[in-house]
Amino acid sequence: MSTRLWFRVEDALPLAEHALACPTHRLTRAQLMAGEHNTPALALRRRGGEGELRSNGVPVWYTPHGAEQIAHGGSWRRVGAARNRMSTCTCRYDTPALTGVA
């Protein structure tokens, strides 16, 4: 299994902007463990080959359906010698993406 998660820029960028624009922030687990101050951040939750990014901004950003706004990501896995495939979402090869090692 890959150790990298990929997120579409179109999904992650609005969350980063939300975190920066909010007047207050929730502490993320990483900030708490590092003894850091409460600053804008994106919180990553990983479950196997899937991941979710959330803004730590307050007020929390909700979708029109009442769920917290999150960006879904996944890990790439080899399908053949020349092709890769996203395990949790379908993205075209020309889709900009953010990657991070978890």
Beta strands, then each sheet from edge to edge (+ up, - down):
strand 1: 4-8
strand 2: 24-25
strand 3: 42-47
strand 4: 50-55
strand 5: 57-58
strand 6: 71-74
strand 7: 76-78
strand 8: 84-86
strand 9: 97-101
sheet 1: 3+ 4- 6+ 1- 9+
sheet 2: 2+ 5-
sheet 3: 7+ 8-
end
